[in-house]
Structure formats: C-alpha cells, structure tokens
Amino acid sequence: MEKGTLLPNSRNCFICGVENPVGLKMKFFLVEPGVVEAEYTAPTHFEGYPGVLHGGIIASILDETSGRAFGPMEEDPRFMFTARLEVTYRKIVPIGKPLRIVGKAVKDKGRSAEGWAGIFDKQTGDLLAEGNTILVNVPQEKLAEISERDNLGWRVYPQE
C-alpha cells in the first residue's frame, strides 16, 4: 500500500481509538481524494470460527472505513453516523494474515452520503468482504455537546 496522508484517530473509538484496550487501533491513510486505505492483521481474540475473523468485526471495519472516505478529516472533520450498512461476505476473512482495507466515497448528497468499503487479502488481492453504507451527518446540536474536539482525542498520533 502506498501510504498517503495519515488521518486522525480518536482516543476511544473501537476501530481507531489509540487508547481503547480492546479496540483494533487501525490507522487510515488518505491515498487520493475520496479514497482511504488501511492495513490490518486481526488477532485471535477477534475470532469467530477458528481462524476466521468474526462477522461483527468485519462489519465494524467496513462501517468505519466507508465513512472515513468523506473528508477533509484534519481541519474541519465531517462526523457522520451510519443509517444503513449492507455487508456482503464473499470469502473467509482470516485471522493472523495481512488485510488491505479500502474505503471510497461514492456519492455526497449534502446531509447524507453513500460510501463503499472492501476488505482484501493483501497477498492475493482477493475481495473477501464489502459493504455499502448510507451515512448521515451528525446533527449540529449533537456536535455542540462536544465542547472541544480534544475531548475525543481527535488528532493525528505519531506512527509507532
């Protein structure tokens, strides 16, 4: 994967939270406008069947990744929630093997958007699972409840 621009993470998000002790701690990169990528190797504690990533974790990864394709995420991030997620599980998503995750902005409708995300076997390039989302902007009054973005820990954290 050509890295691109490292995107912000939060402190506690299940997918990207750098301080979440049970989270995935994924890092996302903007590789071109409307396209983000990440690499991930799932540990055994996220296993469903032996050797297989749990379907709920797969759906969570697709959900997060599709939304991250809509930016900018640095100066004035666009926070959205998922109104609908449709997941297609094409092949087994393995535990302990490198995965390439891609998110794409499909259509921006102003207050809502359509996104797509896919999980690929990094070695073979096979599409293992994909998701289509309908995303809706978080209402301004809800954003106002978060007095400072620092409460989210929303920033770019140094690479390890």
Buried (B, 14 or more C-beta within 10 A) or exposed (E): EEEBBBBBBBBEBBBBBBEBEEBBBBBBBBBEEBBBBBBBEBEEEBBBEEEBBBBEBBBBBBBBBBBBBBBEBBEEBBBBEBEEBEBEBEEBBBBEBBBBBBBBBBEBEEEEBBBBBBBBBBEEEEBBBBBBBBBBBBEEEEEEEEEEBEEBBBEEBEEE
